[in-house]
Amino acid sequence: MSLPREKLNRLVERYETIQAEMNSGGQTEFAKLTREFSELSPVVAAIKAYNAAVGEAADLAALSKDPAADREMAELARAELELVKSRIIELEHKLRLELLPKDAADSKSAILEVRAGTGGDEAALFAADLFRMYQRYADLHGWKTEIISTSENDLGGYKEIVASITGAGVFAKLKFESGVHRVQRVPATETQGRIHTSAATVAVLPEAEDVEIDIRPEDIRIDTMRASGAGGQHVNKTDSAVRILHIPTGIIVVSAEKSQHRNRVLAMQVLRSRLFEAQRDKLATERSVARKEQVGSGDRSQRIRTYNFAQGRVTDHRINLTLYKLDPVLEGAALDELIDPLITNHQASLMAEMGSEEGL
């Protein structure tokens, strides 16, 4: 497949135009130009590196075939040419990745929602295991995790837990975690040693900023209420919990930490993210049915991964990948060994799609 030369030339021309406009000074859209310049910089760098290697290969090929050239020099040129050809293949692959459509939300922080599915108390315990996995994974990447709301069962599991994970590129890493996660193990409450199957649902939403989602005051209703919790904890004795209803969509968000002011902030943060995700889903559907292949942008009822404790394995069904590293995965340390292949698979799908669209 050949590269889209006209497209590459247009990108370089646009980059140079923006650079000239920024250097001229006085422009009214400096922030917008700076953002576009930053987005184009890695693409143009990849184009220039690729073009330089292609030019070098052409010079070496000419030298190796030049009858007037010294024989030893021609042999050196042929040897060097093989190395440059290998580098061109790598540079072309890198360039194709840079040309893939970018998800504008990839650089964002995220809202993580984990809910117990089928399986009762065991499902709630598994939901807690999953949340701790993501919390440890976030710690390993230097991200900050803040719990927004929880609903616990009597065994310390989570019927539901919502948290924000803040850091650079959080959504890009976690967006493929959305879906139904299934566990197969002997529950702590099982007296006869029988393996049970239960499930939990994970949703990862890009964190929306105020400027991206406009929420009109007349479109929301904010109520304060008595928070509920297990064991007569202090939170039971306060009226700090905040419940926000977004009237046009019917979306309800609850935050039940100790500070009522903080609860308002956190609940609005989750509401903006859910509305932003709904907006993204709508746009994705309108653009193409094929975009539904992007995990987390459509139906979350499909099982995506199984955690089998008896065999110590984790299987991701979307890419048929099995790792016999159950404990390291649940500790967050080996989670990248599942996430990175999912990202690579997604990039390959986009690359194939881009090739078919452009006739590459």
Legacy VTK file of the C-alpha trace (Angstrom):
# vtk DataFile Version 3.0
C-alpha trace
ASCII
DATASET POLYDATA
POINTS 360 float
0.000 0.000 0.000
1.440 3.368 -1.013
1.224 6.409 1.202
-1.233 9.222 0.302
1.365 11.619 -1.111
-1.051 14.481 -1.778
-2.364 14.313 1.769
1.173 14.320 3.181
2.091 17.362 1.101
-1.049 19.210 2.245
-0.240 18.514 5.890
3.303 19.863 5.522
2.019 22.943 3.666
-0.564 23.595 6.394
2.089 23.179 9.075
4.381 25.684 7.375
1.484 28.141 6.883
0.586 27.992 10.583
4.236 28.411 11.511
4.477 31.537 9.348
1.263 32.985 10.800
2.451 32.381 14.356
5.808 34.012 13.635
4.182 37.071 12.040
2.527 38.043 15.354
-0.725 39.902 15.956
-3.070 37.120 14.938
-6.379 36.924 16.789
-6.582 33.112 16.883
-3.173 32.406 18.387
-4.466 29.772 20.838
-6.284 27.884 18.077
-3.249 28.011 15.785
-0.957 26.862 18.587
-3.195 23.864 19.263
-3.305 22.895 15.569
0.456 23.410 15.265
1.014 21.124 18.259
-1.236 18.446 16.743
0.521 18.609 13.364
4.085 18.660 14.754
4.496 14.869 15.345
2.831 14.108 11.991
5.095 16.468 10.057
8.158 15.194 11.938
7.246 11.651 10.863
6.715 12.802 7.244
10.097 14.548 7.136
11.898 11.574 8.674
10.263 9.240 6.147
11.050 11.521 3.172
14.671 11.896 4.312
15.080 8.113 4.502
13.512 7.661 1.055
15.884 10.276 -0.354
18.847 8.596 1.298
17.800 5.243 -0.182
17.584 6.756 -3.657
21.105 8.191 -3.360
22.521 4.893 -2.126
20.772 2.954 -4.895
22.233 5.300 -7.502
25.704 4.991 -5.989
25.546 1.188 -5.854
24.705 1.063 -9.575
27.107 3.785 -10.721
29.636 2.141 -13.098
32.093 4.922 -12.327
32.019 4.290 -8.596
34.745 2.417 -6.742
33.758 -1.268 -6.268
34.308 -1.169 -2.507
32.264 2.032 -2.263
29.445 0.441 -4.294
29.395 -2.583 -1.983
29.235 -0.333 1.071
26.354 1.556 -0.541
24.462 -1.696 -1.175
24.944 -2.810 2.452
23.831 0.574 3.769
20.845 0.531 1.416
19.479 -2.625 3.053
19.651 -0.950 6.471
17.905 2.161 5.189
15.162 0.055 3.585
14.484 -1.553 6.967
14.344 1.884 8.567
11.911 3.073 5.880
9.515 0.238 6.748
9.576 1.268 10.423
9.169 4.962 9.573
6.278 4.215 7.229
4.480 2.268 9.947
5.021 5.114 12.413
3.747 7.604 9.836
0.616 5.570 9.181
-0.102 5.545 12.924
0.300 9.333 13.025
-2.164 9.671 10.132
-4.898 7.705 11.925
-7.962 9.676 13.056
-7.365 10.997 16.553
-9.875 10.612 19.363
-10.082 14.104 20.850
-10.878 12.594 24.245
-7.709 10.454 24.439
-5.721 13.068 26.349
-8.435 13.541 28.973
-8.887 12.298 32.497
-11.753 9.864 33.031
-14.737 8.957 35.152
-14.665 5.260 36.126
-17.921 3.511 37.018
-17.918 -0.102 38.255
-21.213 -1.862 39.020
-22.029 -5.354 40.255
-23.927 -7.421 37.700
-25.373 -10.915 37.947
-24.161 -12.889 40.924
-25.386 -11.083 44.052
-22.811 -10.582 46.823
-20.083 -12.327 44.821
-20.626 -9.880 41.955
-20.247 -6.976 44.403
-16.998 -8.457 45.748
-15.720 -8.852 42.195
-16.665 -5.229 41.446
-14.506 -4.234 44.416
-11.627 -6.347 43.040
-11.920 -4.612 39.670
-11.977 -1.147 41.219
-8.854 -1.919 43.282
-7.179 -3.172 40.082
-7.829 0.146 38.347
-6.835 2.109 41.440
-3.478 0.308 41.616
-3.021 0.705 37.856
-3.632 4.437 38.238
-1.077 4.631 41.053
1.530 2.886 38.890
0.964 5.506 36.161
1.124 8.439 38.570
-2.570 9.285 38.199
-4.833 10.514 40.986
-7.959 8.546 41.938
-10.797 10.228 43.829
-13.915 8.320 44.866
-17.128 10.182 44.031
-19.785 7.788 45.318
-20.121 4.225 46.573
-22.824 1.743 47.423
-21.491 -1.175 49.462
-22.879 -4.542 50.488
-22.439 -6.101 53.942
-19.337 -8.053 52.840
-17.317 -5.025 51.744
-18.112 -5.375 48.068
-19.415 -2.614 45.831
-22.879 -2.640 44.337
-21.627 0.489 42.590
-18.596 2.749 42.817
-17.869 5.898 40.810
-14.484 7.640 40.814
-12.514 10.189 38.857
-9.038 9.282 37.606
-7.009 12.365 36.805
-3.876 12.474 34.679
-2.533 12.810 31.155
-3.901 10.253 28.685
-6.069 8.374 31.200
-8.983 7.913 28.798
-6.724 6.672 25.985
-5.500 3.875 28.248
-8.745 2.918 29.964
-11.434 3.396 27.317
-11.238 -0.222 26.138
-12.100 -1.418 29.666
-15.780 -0.526 29.158
-17.980 -3.602 29.074
-18.974 -6.670 31.071
-16.203 -8.419 33.019
-16.919 -12.001 34.088
-15.333 -13.893 36.990
-15.214 -17.648 37.585
-14.163 -18.629 41.108
-15.249 -20.215 44.393
-16.953 -17.433 46.377
-15.895 -16.774 49.955
-19.460 -17.610 50.994
-19.442 -20.989 49.199
-19.139 -23.893 51.667
-18.971 -26.770 49.158
-16.141 -25.433 46.984
-18.258 -24.956 43.862
-17.110 -22.505 41.203
-19.609 -19.718 40.530
-19.796 -17.318 37.603
-20.702 -13.689 38.214
-20.111 -10.390 36.476
-19.508 -6.677 36.898
-19.920 -3.844 34.425
-17.247 -1.212 33.843
-17.875 2.140 32.158
-15.088 4.601 31.395
-16.181 8.111 30.395
-13.928 10.966 29.233
-14.007 13.795 31.735
-15.766 16.796 30.219
-14.754 20.382 30.851
-17.172 23.232 31.537
-16.565 24.716 28.099
-17.467 21.463 26.331
-20.845 20.799 27.934
-23.209 23.676 28.614
-25.631 22.747 31.402
-28.356 25.357 31.869
-29.445 25.963 35.485
-33.098 25.501 34.505
-32.287 22.023 33.128
-31.172 20.561 36.454
-32.755 19.919 39.830
-30.437 19.624 42.835
-31.629 17.907 46.006
-29.797 17.276 49.260
-30.599 14.109 51.133
-29.500 11.886 53.977
-26.658 9.649 52.814
-26.959 5.919 53.401
-24.132 3.647 54.443
-23.411 0.426 56.285
-23.011 0.093 60.033
-24.297 3.464 61.248
-21.284 5.374 60.017
-20.957 9.138 60.531
-22.172 9.770 56.999
-25.590 8.395 58.000
-26.044 11.286 60.417
-25.557 14.069 57.854
-27.664 15.553 55.083
-24.633 16.121 52.877
-25.460 13.832 49.953
-26.329 15.607 46.709
-28.646 14.287 44.005
-28.723 16.017 40.615
-31.382 15.323 37.999
-30.737 16.460 34.423
-34.314 17.045 33.322
-33.926 16.872 29.490
-32.195 13.459 29.567
-33.398 12.008 32.871
-29.786 11.338 33.952
-29.448 11.166 37.754
-26.144 11.568 39.587
-25.570 11.133 43.327
-22.476 12.049 45.331
-22.377 11.129 49.017
-19.099 12.283 50.542
-19.034 14.257 53.813
-18.828 17.754 52.298
-22.037 18.995 50.664
-20.137 21.605 48.638
-17.677 18.987 47.408
-20.577 16.695 46.531
-22.089 19.376 44.288
-18.764 19.763 42.484
-18.249 16.009 42.046
-21.858 15.342 40.976
-21.689 18.079 38.325
-18.378 16.638 37.147
-19.961 13.203 36.630
-23.055 14.711 34.986
-20.937 16.640 32.486
-18.967 13.484 31.654
-22.125 11.403 31.122
-23.632 14.075 28.884
-20.334 14.378 27.003
-20.231 10.612 26.467
-23.858 10.627 25.285
-22.947 13.363 22.817
-19.959 11.345 21.610
-22.159 8.260 21.169
-24.675 10.203 19.114
-21.985 11.638 16.839
-20.328 8.231 16.474
-23.625 6.669 15.422
-24.330 9.416 12.926
-20.889 9.153 11.342
-20.768 5.411 10.798
-22.144 2.160 12.141
-18.607 0.811 11.890
-17.550 3.163 14.676
-19.506 0.966 17.067
-16.445 -1.274 17.058
-14.907 1.273 19.405
-15.354 -0.257 22.843
-17.279 1.896 25.252
-19.071 3.934 22.594
-22.004 1.581 22.232
-23.593 -1.476 23.769
-21.907 -2.438 27.024
-23.887 -5.612 27.565
-21.421 -7.825 25.708
-18.901 -9.810 27.761
-15.398 -8.563 27.027
-13.173 -10.371 29.535
-13.145 -13.428 31.817
-11.107 -13.834 35.005
-10.751 -17.546 35.850
-9.281 -18.058 39.328
-9.063 -21.864 39.171
-6.754 -21.682 36.142
-5.084 -18.392 37.069
-5.917 -16.924 33.684
-7.449 -13.802 32.185
-8.973 -13.936 28.684
-9.936 -10.920 26.625
-12.555 -12.185 24.189
-12.308 -9.258 21.767
-8.796 -10.177 20.651
-8.707 -13.800 21.868
-5.794 -13.050 24.185
-5.209 -15.229 27.274
-2.666 -14.443 29.982
-1.854 -16.818 32.821
-1.127 -13.843 35.043
-4.335 -13.416 37.005
-2.736 -12.046 40.197
-0.421 -9.527 38.454
-3.354 -8.330 36.322
-5.599 -7.801 39.363
-2.704 -6.002 41.052
-2.591 -3.618 38.090
1.026 -4.493 37.300
0.236 -6.631 34.221
-2.901 -4.814 33.061
-0.939 -3.077 30.290
-0.311 -6.527 28.787
-4.050 -6.581 28.015
-4.568 -2.891 27.303
-1.656 -2.377 24.870
-2.720 -5.216 22.499
-6.260 -3.782 22.513
-4.887 -0.388 21.489
-2.751 -2.007 18.774
-5.750 -3.977 17.501
-7.829 -0.809 17.373
-5.094 1.017 15.459
-4.893 -1.858 12.975
-8.662 -1.659 12.410
-8.459 2.092 11.819
-5.517 1.603 9.475
-7.441 -0.987 7.429
-10.458 1.307 7.352
-8.359 4.275 6.262
-6.735 2.158 3.546
-10.076 1.040 2.137
-11.469 4.572 2.198
-8.484 6.080 0.394
-7.818 3.096 -1.857
-4.362 2.617 -0.439
LINES 1 361
360 0 1 2 3 4 5 6 7 8 9 10 11 12 13 14 15 16 17 18 19 20 21 22 23 24 25 26 27 28 29 30 31 32 33 34 35 36 37 38 39 40 41 42 43 44 45 46 47 48 49 50 51 52 53 54 55 56 57 58 59 60 61 62 63 64 65 66 67 68 69 70 71 72 73 74 75 76 77 78 79 80 81 82 83 84 85 86 87 88 89 90 91 92 93 94 95 96 97 98 99 100 101 102 103 104 105 106 107 108 109 110 111 112 113 114 115 116 117 118 119 120 121 122 123 124 125 126 127 128 129 130 131 132 133 134 135 136 137 138 139 140 141 142 143 144 145 146 147 148 149 150 151 152 153 154 155 156 157 158 159 160 161 162 163 164 165 166 167 168 169 170 171 172 173 174 175 176 177 178 179 180 181 182 183 184 185 186 187 188 189 190 191 192 193 194 195 196 197 198 199 200 201 202 203 204 205 206 207 208 209 210 211 212 213 214 215 216 217 218 219 220 221 222 223 224 225 226 227 228 229 230 231 232 233 234 235 236 237 238 239 240 241 242 243 244 245 246 247 248 249 250 251 252 253 254 255 256 257 258 259 260 261 262 263 264 265 266 267 268 269 270 271 272 273 274 275 276 277 278 279 280 281 282 283 284 285 286 287 288 289 290 291 292 293 294 295 296 297 298 299 300 301 302 303 304 305 306 307 308 309 310 311 312 313 314 315 316 317 318 319 320 321 322 323 324 325 326 327 328 329 330 331 332 333 334 335 336 337 338 339 340 341 342 343 344 345 346 347 348 349 350 351 352 353 354 355 356 357 358 359
